[in-house]
């Protein structure tokens, strides 16, 4: 259901109630202009904000902390108030007779004392009688127009929205173009390497293949699906794949290759094998190698690269983690990830974490992806995954992959491109570390 109440008016109401958000429960044009429909959607839910709309353009209603029911009696609420809007400005009328703040009537919608009723008598009309319980003028409240075009009831929920974003990010389309050009013009600092190789590792269904498809979509200008992705209890990726993103349909390959692996599984002998991972990191594994979880790649196997160059090796590792499943991550899976992380650390390869499906994990982000760094919940998730995997918060990047969309979105693109930029920065760290080690060796000689 789409809300009729504008974002700015929602903010104005919420500012009266603290750090909260509004969740739509009842919409008369959808559920029906009847008391029965209202009570079916709203009874026993609290606190609530009820909003009426009329043809004269007035938006008015009331707030109560008491849950609605059909008892027929009055309920005390010293926090209740009625309101109307002048433009985007909220005018508030606090309850003056709190013992009669709300009346619980079965055949009507929200019933505030004897002063204001929305969906009165199960009809698309309001009832208004300023008096002892609430003081207002009918002209100011609703312009004396009692015919309702819509009625909505929202539940007031605690919000995880922070007062200000804890990471700064620019959301303008110019920033998107700047990030695209920065990726296109990137060059590894080692002349023998033309493309950075980034390995994606993660549990089954976390969104590794979807991330490649999403990045590819950004550069194609529409949603694509080159890598096999979807939902399954076992890995849909059965081969080692090296995906080169192209700058447009006929464009040149970008200076980054995203390497996809089998998904990690909790049980032994299933999913990505640790020995195969070793071969991938060192550059031995050929593209399109068919994984066999019960038997790792043998050095005599067809396509095995016995003397890989620096361009074949992995320059950065990215763990792809589903933000909806962090709290229920099986111990066996966590142990596998820890073993991988320690192995990668020993090889001096920088590591990042991509936190996917952030819109599914947090309603605030689902409402608007720009809330990503204003969500206290997402920050908590990032801190939890950082603690579980042993990586600092600065190495964790939240993204939203394309899954159901057909067209790309600037805000999602900016998150995806920012993640790629961070990967390239970590690749630079890998080459810098390599250069320092070589310099130290030469100094010792």
Buried (B, 14 or more C-beta within 10 A) or exposed (E): EEBBBEEEBBEBBBEEBEEBBBBBBBBBBEBBBBBEBBBEBBBEBBBBBBBBBBEEEBBBBBBBBBBBBEEEEBBEBEBBBBBBBEEEEBEEBBBBBBEBBBBBBBBBBBBBBBBBBBBBEBBBBBBBEBEEBBBBEBEBBBBEBBEBBBBBBBBBEEBBBBEEEBEEEEEEEEBBEBBBEEBBEBEBEBEEBEBBBBBBBBBBBBBBBBBBBBBBBBBBEEBBBBBBBEEEEEBBBBBBBBBEBBBEEEEEEBBBBBBBBBBBBBEEEBBBBEEBBBBBBBBBBBEEBEBEBEEBBEEEBEEBBEEBEBBBBBBBBBBBBBBBBBEEBEEEBEEBBEEBBEBBEEEEBBBBBBBBBBBBBBBBBEBEBBBBBBBBBBBEBBEBBBEBBEBEBEBBBBBBBBBEBEEBBBBBBBBBBBBBBBBBEBBBBBBEEBEEEEEEEEEEE
